């Protein structure tokens, strides 16, 4: 049987985040759905960087922190 500590979902911490975040990481951090993050990207609220041939989205940590009001826009 799994202990309580292994059942708990790993929480994202700002200081541990990489410079580029996935749709899922941003959605978890902002507590919205991944679809909302994609919509915000299309509207220009949170611009995405497209990587690889599939066009996966990545988001700059600075842009997410700015959206949260935790960082000045550069």
N, C-alpha and C positions, 0 to 999 in steps of 0.2 A: 504494500500500500504506500502511495506517495505521501510524503510529509507536506505540511502546510507551506513550507518555504519553496518547494518545487512546484506547487500549484499556482503560486502567485505569478502574475504576468510581469515580465521585466519592464520597468519604467524607464522612459527616456530621460536623460539628464542633460541639460543644456551644455554643460562643460564637456560632456562625453561625445557630443554630436560631431560627425565629420563635417567638412566644409560644404559638401554636396549631399543633399538629403533626397530620399526616395519619396514618391507620392504617399506611400503608407506611413513613413516616418513623420512627414509633415502633418498628415491627417491625424495621427495619434497625438502629436504634440499640440495641435490646435483643437483637438476633440471635435473634429468634423469628419464627414465621410471622404474617402478618396475621390469620389465623383465631384464633390464640392471643390476640392483642390484643383482638379482638372478644369472645372468651369471657371474658377478664379484665374487660372492661367490663360484661358481663351479670352477672358475679359480684360486682361492686363493687370489685374490686381496683384497677382503673384506670378511673375514671369518664370517660365521653365527653360531649362537648357536641355536640348535633345542630344542624346548620346547614342551610339552604335547604329547599326543598320535597321533595327526595329523602331528606333525613335523613342526609346525609353526617356521618361522625364526625370530630371534632377533639378533641385531647387537650392539656391545659395542660402546657406545658414543666415547670412547677414540680412537677406530679404525677408526671411521668416521672422527674425528677431525684430526687424523694422515694423513688420505687420503687427507684431505683438506690442509695439511701442517700447521695446527694450533697447533699441539702438537707433542712432541718428542715421539719416539717409546720407550716403556718400556722394 
